[in-house]
């Protein structure tokens, strides 16, 4: 990641916890749900690995290629399953997330931590020298997509209803949505640091 190390470590903790929770849930539920939870686990653990600050783990030159291959295969697998009608249309989000991971891995490989040199000097000077990685249009589109996804997930996670002038909470929230919300927020943070 090109952001501050503290942000990277916070993302590592958030995404690793989410991925680990999804791994624990992997053995419960029907097959379609397990497939979705498995995709969530892969995404969470992959995001955690990608968010490790480059000063701690320099994955050049193999890291970007490895992330691109793993998440590209996961995205293609999801698209093929959707095309064969084995999965519902909402599972397209997993494909978008996988291809966003491919994009970020390749974009970060071309950034300062992945190949271009940043002049030595103060941290402020290095921050001023930082050129954004990736294509601004595609990064912007992904930011909009994940921002809308986060807002929609919050609406599902907190289903407050108003009946007869009183606010009611219909039931216990599903932690699956909380996991997806945290990964959506993580994606936003990672895209912002490109």
C-alpha positions in Angstrom: 0.0 0.0 0.0 1.1 3.5 -0.6 -0.6 5.1 2.4 0.7 5.6 5.9 1.8 2.4 7.7 -0.8 3.0 10.5 -3.6 2.8 7.9 -2.0 -0.3 6.4 -1.9 -2.1 9.7 -5.4 -1.1 10.6 -6.6 -2.5 7.3 -4.5 -5.7 7.9 -6.2 -6.2 11.3 -9.7 -5.4 10.0 -9.4 -7.6 6.8 -7.6 -10.5 8.6 -10.3 -10.6 11.3 -13.1 -10.5 8.7 -11.4 -13.2 6.6 -10.8 -15.4 9.7 -14.4 -15.1 10.7 -15.5 -16.1 7.2 -13.2 -19.1 7.3 -14.8 -20.2 10.6 -18.3 -19.8 9.0 -17.2 -21.7 5.9 -18.3 -25.1 7.3 -21.8 -24.1 8.2 -24.7 -23.5 5.8 -25.8 -24.7 2.4 -23.5 -25.0 -0.6 -24.4 -21.6 -2.2 -23.9 -19.8 1.1 -20.6 -21.6 1.6 -19.4 -20.5 -1.8 -20.2 -16.8 -0.9 -18.6 -17.1 2.5 -15.5 -18.7 0.9 -15.3 -15.7 -1.6 -15.6 -13.4 1.4 -12.8 -15.2 3.2 -10.5 -15.1 0.2 -11.3 -11.4 -0.3 -10.7 -10.6 3.4 -7.4 -12.5 3.7 -6.2 -11.2 0.3 -7.0 -7.6 1.3 -5.1 -8.2 4.6 -2.0 -9.5 2.7 -2.2 -6.6 0.2 -2.5 -4.0 2.9 0.7 -5.0 4.7 3.0 -1.9 4.4 5.7 -2.2 1.8 8.3 -1.2 4.3 7.6 -4.5 6.1 6.9 -6.9 3.3 8.3 -6.0 -0.1 6.6 -8.4 -2.5 8.3 -7.2 -5.7 8.4 -8.7 -8.3 6.1 -11.7 -7.6 3.4 -10.0 -5.4 1.4 -8.1 -8.0 1.4 -11.1 -10.4 0.4 -13.5 -7.6 -2.5 -11.2 -6.5 -3.6 -10.6 -10.1 -3.6 -14.4 -10.9 -5.5 -15.4 -7.7 -8.1 -12.7 -7.8 -8.4 -12.8 -11.6 -9.2 -16.6 -11.4 -11.7 -15.9 -8.6 -13.4 -13.2 -10.6 -13.6 -15.4 -13.7 -14.9 -18.3 -11.7 -17.7 -16.2 -10.2 -18.6 -14.8 -13.6 -18.8 -18.3 -15.1 -20.9 -19.5 -12.2 -23.3 -16.6 -12.6 -23.5 -17.2 -16.4 -24.4 -20.9 -15.7 -27.1 -19.7 -13.3 -25.5 -21.5 -10.4 -25.3 -18.2 -8.5 -27.7 -15.4 -8.0 -27.0 -12.0 -9.6 -26.0 -10.3 -6.3 -22.9 -12.5 -6.4 -21.6 -10.3 -9.1 -20.3 -8.1 -6.3 -17.7 -10.8 -5.6 -16.5 -10.6 -9.2 -16.3 -6.8 -9.0 -14.3 -7.1 -5.8 -12.0 -9.6 -7.3 -11.3 -7.6 -10.4 -10.8 -4.5 -8.2 -8.2 -6.4 -6.3 -6.5 -7.3 -9.7 -6.6 -3.6 -10.6 -5.1 -2.5 -7.3 -2.4 -5.1 -7.4 -1.3 -4.1 -10.8 -1.6 -0.3 -10.1 0.4 -0.6 -6.9 3.1 -2.5 -8.7 3.7 0.5 -10.9 3.6 3.0 -8.0 6.5 4.2 -5.8 6.6 1.1 -3.7 6.5 -1.1 -6.8 9.1 0.3 -9.1 9.2 4.1 -9.5 11.7 5.8 -7.2 10.7 8.5 -4.8 13.4 11.1 -4.0 15.0 10.8 -0.6 14.0 13.4 1.9 11.4 14.2 4.4 8.1 12.4 4.6 6.3 15.5 3.5 8.5 15.8 0.4 7.9 12.1 -0.4 4.1 12.6 0.0 4.3 15.6 -2.5 6.3 13.4 -4.9 3.7 10.6 -4.8 2.0 10.1 -8.1 -1.3 8.3 -8.1 -1.1 4.7 -9.3 -3.7 3.4 -11.7 -6.2 5.2 -14.0 -8.0 8.0 -12.2 -11.2 7.3 -14.1 -11.3 3.6 -13.2 -10.2 4.3 -9.6 -13.1 6.9 -9.4 -15.6 4.4 -10.8 -14.5 1.8 -8.2 -14.7 4.3 -5.4 -18.3 5.2 -6.4 -19.2 1.6 -6.7 -17.8 0.7 -3.2 -19.2 3.8 -1.6 -22.7 2.9 -2.9 -22.2 -0.7 -1.8 -21.2 0.5 1.8 -24.2 2.7 2.1 -26.6 0.0 0.8 -25.0 -2.6 3.2 -25.4 -0.2 6.2 -29.1 0.1 5.2 -29.4 -3.7 5.3 -27.4 -4.0 8.4 -29.4 -1.5 10.4 -33.0 -2.2 9.4 -34.8 0.4 11.6 -38.5 0.7 10.8 -40.9 3.3 11.9 -44.4 2.1 12.8 -47.0 4.3 14.6 -44.3 6.9 15.3 -42.0 4.5 17.1 -38.6 3.3 16.0 -38.2 -0.5 16.2 -35.3 -2.8 15.6 -36.7 -5.9 14.0 -34.1 -8.4 15.0 -30.5 -9.3 15.5 -28.3 -8.2 12.6 -26.6 -10.7 10.4 -22.8 -10.7 10.8 -22.3 -11.6 7.2 -23.4 -8.1 6.2 -21.1 -6.7 8.9 -18.2 -8.6 7.3 -19.1 -7.3 3.8 -19.4 -3.8 5.2 -15.9 -3.9 6.7 -14.5 -5.3 3.4 -16.3 -2.5 1.5 -14.8 0.1 3.8 -11.4 -1.6 3.4 -11.7 -1.5 -0.4 -12.5 2.3 -0.2 -9.5 2.9 2.0 -7.2 0.9 -0.3 -8.5 2.6 -3.4 -8.0 6.0 -1.8 -4.3 5.2 -1.1 -3.6 4.3 -4.7 
